[in-house]
Amino acid sequence: MLRLGGHTFGDDETLMMAIVNRTPDSFFDKGATWEESAALARVRSVVAEGAEIVDIGGIKAAPGVEIPEAEERARVVDFVATVRAEFPELVISVDTWRASVADAVCAAGADVINDAWGGADPELVSVAAAHDVALVCTHTGGAAVRTRPYRREYDDVMASVVADCLAYASRALAAGVATESIVIDPAHDFGKNTFHSLEVTRRLGEMTGLGYPVLVSLSNKDFVGETLDLPVGSRLIGTLAATAVCALAGARIYRVHQVGPTRETVDMVWSIAGRRPPARAIRGLQ
C-alpha cells in the first residue's frame, strides 16, 4: 500500500503527478501559471485529464534569483489551501527543500513533500513525520541546491542513487515517517549528466525492487533534449519513450507536464507487462 497523506493506493496503481509552477520563470511554461488564476485553471485542467496528484512549486530548480523563504511561502501556502478547498480528494504535493515551507504547506493541506534536493534541509524529515505526510526521497549526488552539475563523476551512478535514496529513506523512518509514505526518486538530471540519466533509466529496475514506490520526473528534461538534440517544447516523444522504459521497470509515480499522453503510455506498458488488464478485450471473443 502507498499512503500519501490521507489518500491510499494499491500496489497495482500508477499515478500521474501534474506539475503546477507558481513561478514567473519556469523552464517549460515560462511563467504561464505564475498568476493564481492561471495556476488554478491548470489544476482544474489536469484533474479533468485524470491526474491523481498535483505538484506545486514556488521556485524553479535551475540557478536564478534567490527566493527567500517568505517569498516561497507567499507563492505556495495560500494556493495549497485554495486547491484543497476545491479538490478535497486530490493529492497535493509541494516541491520544496525547506522545512519551514514544508511545515506551512502541510498545515494548509498538502499531502506530500517532494524534496528534489536530497535532504539538503535535515529538518524536513521531522516535518513530514509531524504532519504524517508522504516524503519523496531523491538522489542529487550531493549537489548544492539550485546548481547545475559540472563534470560530476560516479564509479557507479545507480549504486550511488540506490545508496543515497535508501539512506534518506532510513533517516525519514528514524524521524517517524511511515514506511508506506516514503517514495524514492532517482532525480534525472539532478547531479547528473545525460549519460548518467540514460543509465539510470536503463537500470531503473534496480530501484523498483527496493521495496519503496519509485517516482520519476522525466518530462522535457535536458537528458531527453540532449539525446535527441531538441529544444524544450519539442521533447514529448522522447519523454514518452523514457517513460515507457521506466514503466516497464515498474515506476509508480510520473511527474509530468502532459498528463494525457503519459497516462496512455504508462497504461499500455503496464498492460504489456501484465500488471493491468485491458480496458476492454472483445477482439476474437464475439
C-alpha positions in Angstrom: 0.0 0.0 0.0 1.1 3.6 -0.7 -0.2 6.3 1.5 0.0 9.9 0.5 -1.4 11.9 3.4 -5.0 10.8 3.8 -5.1 9.0 0.4 -4.2 5.4 -0.1 -3.4 3.5 -3.3 -2.9 -0.2 -4.1 0.4 -1.7 -5.3 -1.0 -2.1 -8.8 -1.9 1.6 -9.3 0.2 4.1 -11.2 -0.2 7.8 -10.5 0.1 11.0 -12.6 1.7 13.9 -10.8 0.9 17.0 -12.8 3.3 19.9 -12.5 1.9 23.3 -11.4 4.5 26.0 -11.3 3.9 29.1 -9.2 7.0 30.8 -10.7 7.5 33.5 -13.3 10.5 31.8 -14.9 9.9 28.0 -15.1 11.9 26.4 -17.9 8.9 24.7 -19.6 5.9 27.0 -19.4 7.8 30.3 -19.0 5.6 31.5 -16.2 2.2 30.6 -17.8 0.8 29.6 -14.3 2.5 32.4 -12.3 -0.8 34.2 -11.7 -3.0 32.4 -9.2 -6.0 32.3 -11.6 -3.9 30.6 -14.3 -2.4 28.2 -11.8 -5.9 27.2 -10.6 -7.1 26.8 -14.2 -4.1 24.5 -14.7 -5.1 22.4 -11.6 -8.7 22.1 -12.9 -7.4 21.1 -16.4 -5.1 18.3 -15.1 -7.7 17.0 -12.7 -10.1 16.7 -15.7 -7.4 14.8 -17.6 -7.1 12.3 -14.7 -4.1 13.4 -12.7 -4.3 12.0 -9.2 -1.6 14.4 -7.8 -0.7 18.0 -8.4 2.9 19.1 -7.6 3.0 22.8 -6.7 6.4 24.5 -6.8 7.3 28.1 -5.9 11.0 28.1 -7.0 12.5 26.8 -10.3 15.2 24.2 -9.9 17.7 26.0 -12.1 20.0 28.7 -10.9 18.5 32.1 -10.7 17.4 34.9 -8.5 17.5 34.0 -4.8 14.0 33.4 -3.4 13.7 34.0 0.3 11.6 31.6 2.4 8.9 34.3 3.0 8.5 34.7 -0.8 8.3 31.0 -1.4 5.6 30.6 1.3 3.7 33.5 -0.3 3.7 31.7 -3.6 2.5 28.3 -2.4 0.8 28.2 1.0 -2.4 30.1 0.3 -2.6 28.4 -3.1 -2.4 25.0 -1.5 -5.3 26.0 0.8 -7.3 27.1 -2.2 -6.7 23.9 -4.1 -7.5 21.8 -1.0 -10.8 23.6 -0.6 -11.9 23.0 -4.2 -10.5 19.5 -4.5 -10.8 17.6 -1.2 -9.9 14.2 -2.8 -6.9 15.4 -4.8 -3.4 14.6 -3.6 -1.5 17.8 -3.2 2.3 17.7 -3.3 4.6 20.7 -2.8 8.1 20.8 -4.4 10.3 22.3 -1.7 13.5 21.6 0.1 12.9 24.0 3.0 11.5 22.6 6.3 9.8 25.8 7.2 7.9 26.0 3.9 7.0 22.3 4.1 5.6 22.9 7.6 3.4 25.7 6.4 2.1 23.9 3.3 1.3 20.8 5.3 -0.7 22.9 7.7 -2.6 24.3 4.7 -3.5 20.8 3.4 -0.6 19.3 1.5 -0.2 15.5 1.5 3.3 15.1 0.0 6.6 16.9 0.4 8.5 16.5 -2.8 12.1 17.2 -1.9 14.0 17.5 -5.1 17.3 18.3 -3.4 18.1 15.1 -1.5 17.6 16.2 2.1 19.5 19.5 1.9 17.5 20.6 5.0 17.9 17.9 7.6 14.7 19.1 9.4 12.5 18.1 6.5 12.1 14.5 7.7 10.8 15.7 11.1 8.2 18.0 9.4 6.9 15.1 7.3 6.7 12.9 10.4 4.9 15.6 12.4 2.2 16.1 9.8 2.1 12.4 8.8 2.5 13.2 5.2 4.5 11.4 2.4 8.1 12.3 1.6 9.9 11.9 -1.8 13.5 11.0 -1.1 15.7 11.9 -4.1 19.3 11.5 -5.2 21.4 14.5 -6.2 24.9 13.2 -5.7 25.5 15.8 -3.1 24.7 18.7 -5.5 24.1 22.1 -3.8 20.5 23.4 -4.1 19.7 25.1 -7.4 23.0 24.3 -9.1 23.7 22.5 -12.4 26.0 19.5 -12.4 29.5 20.1 -13.7 31.8 17.2 -14.5 30.2 15.0 -11.9 31.6 11.5 -11.8 30.4 8.3 -10.3 32.1 4.9 -10.1 28.6 3.5 -10.5 25.8 6.0 -10.8 23.0 3.6 -10.0 24.8 2.3 -6.9 25.0 6.0 -5.7 21.3 6.5 -6.4 20.3 3.4 -4.5 22.6 4.1 -1.6 21.6 7.7 -1.2 17.9 7.1 -1.6 17.9 4.3 0.9 20.0 6.4 3.4 17.4 9.3 3.0 14.6 6.8 3.5 16.3 5.5 6.6 16.6 9.0 8.0 12.9 9.5 7.3 11.9 6.3 9.1 14.0 7.1 12.1 12.3 10.5 12.3 8.9 8.8 12.3 7.7 8.9 8.7 5.5 5.9 7.9 7.1 3.2 5.7 4.1 3.3 3.4 4.6 7.1 2.9 8.1 7.0 1.6 8.7 7.4 -2.1 12.2 7.3 -3.8 13.2 9.2 -6.9 16.5 8.9 -8.9 16.1 12.5 -9.9 17.0 12.5 -13.6 19.3 15.5 -14.5 19.9 16.5 -10.8 23.6 16.0 -10.1 23.8 14.0 -13.3 24.9 14.5 -16.9 22.9 13.0 -19.8 24.9 9.7 -19.8 24.1 9.3 -16.1 20.4 9.9 -16.6 20.3 7.5 -19.5 21.9 4.8 -17.4 19.6 5.4 -14.5 16.7 5.0 -16.9 18.1 1.8 -18.3 18.8 0.3 -14.8 15.6 1.6 -13.1 14.6 -2.0 -12.2 17.4 -1.8 -9.5 15.3 0.8 -7.7 11.8 -0.6 -8.2 13.0 -3.8 -6.4 14.0 -2.0 -3.2 10.5 -2.0 -1.6 9.6 1.6 -2.0 7.4 3.2 -4.8 9.6 4.9 -7.4 8.7 8.3 -8.7 10.3 9.5 -12.0 10.4 13.1 -13.2 11.3 12.8 -16.9 9.1 15.4 -18.6 11.0 17.6 -21.0 14.3 17.1 -19.1 17.6 18.1 -20.5 18.8 14.5 -20.9 15.9 14.0 -23.4 16.7 17.2 -25.2 20.4 16.5 -25.5 19.9 12.9 -26.6 17.6 13.9 -29.4 19.0 17.5 -30.0 15.6 19.0 -29.4 14.6 22.2 -27.5 12.2 22.5 -24.7 8.7 22.1 -26.1 9.7 19.5 -28.7 10.6 16.7 -26.3 7.3 14.9 -25.8 8.1 11.8 -27.9 11.5 11.4 -26.2 9.9 11.9 -22.8 7.3 9.2 -23.5 10.0 6.8 -24.8 11.8 7.2 -21.5 8.5 6.9 -19.7 7.8 3.6 -21.3 11.2 2.2 -20.2 10.5 3.3 -16.6 7.0 2.0 -16.7 8.3 -1.4 -17.9 10.7 -1.4 -14.9 7.8 -0.7 -12.6 7.9 3.0 -11.7 4.7 4.0 -9.9 4.5 7.9 -10.0 5.2 10.1 -13.0 5.8 13.8 -12.6 4.6 15.3 -15.8 3.7 18.4 -17.8 1.4 16.5 -20.3 -0.9 14.2 -18.3 -3.0 12.5 -21.1 -0.1 11.1 -23.3 1.8 10.0 -20.3 -1.2 8.1 -18.9 -1.8 6.3 -22.2 1.8 5.4 -22.4 2.0 4.0 -18.8 -1.3 2.2 -19.1 -0.2 0.5 -22.3 3.1 -0.6 -20.9 1.6 -1.8 -17.6 -0.8 -3.9 -19.7 2.0 -5.3 -21.8 3.8 -6.2 -18.5 0.7 -8.0 -17.3 0.1 -5.6 -14.4 -3.0 -4.0 -15.8 -5.9 -5.6 -17.7 -7.0 -4.0 -21.0 -9.9 -1.5 -20.6 -11.8 -3.8 -22.9 -11.0 -7.0 -24.8 -13.6 -8.3 -27.2 -11.4 -9.0 -30.3 -11.8 -12.7 -31.2 -14.3 -13.2 -28.5 -17.5 -12.0 -30.2 
